[in-house]
Amino acid sequence: MGLFDSFMKTVGGAGKAAQPVSFEPGEVEVGRVVGCTLEGGSSWFGGDLVLTDRRLIFTPLEVRYVADLLQYGLKKVDARR
């Protein structure tokens, strides 16, 4: 997938939806709310908290297309780590 595809998916709303959840056989989704998690003490990640009849699942936002655009832009301005 190229840069144009990433751009079109981002403009089309990619990054607003959470990654899909795989349910176990017979498992039923009871509720879903917007949530976030703290990783490593300093990085927050947005997504959905999904409650099923068996577990509580955090599923992060799908941001791979946005990340592609950011990487391209940072290379263009010669941003270094």
FENNORSUL-V987496 format. One record per residue. N is the residue number from 1. RES is the residue in one letter. OMEGA is omega in whole degrees, 0 to 359 (* if undefined). NEAR is the number of other ideal C-beta (glycine too) atoms within 12 Angstrom. Layout:
N;RES;OMEGA;NEAR
N;RES;OMEGA;NEAR
This chain:
1;M;183;14
2;G;181;12
3;L;180;19
4;F;179;14
5;D;178;16
6;S;178;25
7;F;182;20
8;M;178;16
9;K;179;24
10;T;178;25
11;V;180;15
12;G;175;15
13;G;176;14
14;A;183;24
15;G;178;25
16;K;183;19
17;A;178;22
18;A;177;25
19;Q;181;21
20;P;180;16
21;V;174;23
22;S;180;13
23;F;176;18
24;E;179;13
25;P;179;7
26;G;180;8
27;E;184;16
28;V;175;15
29;E;182;22
30;V;181;16
31;G;181;15
32;R;177;20
33;V;176;18
34;V;181;18
35;G;176;22
36;C;179;18
37;T;178;20
38;L;180;12
39;E;175;13
40;G;176;8
41;G;182;7
42;S;182;7
43;S;178;11
44;W;178;14
45;F;179;21
46;G;178;25
47;G;179;27
48;D;168;27
49;L;183;24
50;V;178;28
51;L;175;21
52;T;178;20
53;D;181;15
54;R;186;15
55;R;172;18
56;L;186;19
57;I;169;28
58;F;177;24
59;T;186;29
60;P;175;27
61;L;178;26
62;E;186;25
63;V;185;24
64;R;181;20
65;Y;176;28
66;V;179;23
67;A;177;20
68;D;180;25
69;L;179;26
70;L;179;20
71;Q;179;18
72;Y;181;19
73;G;180;17
74;L;176;14
75;K;181;14
76;K;180;11
77;V;177;10
78;D;176;8
79;A;181;11
80;R;179;6
81;R;*;6
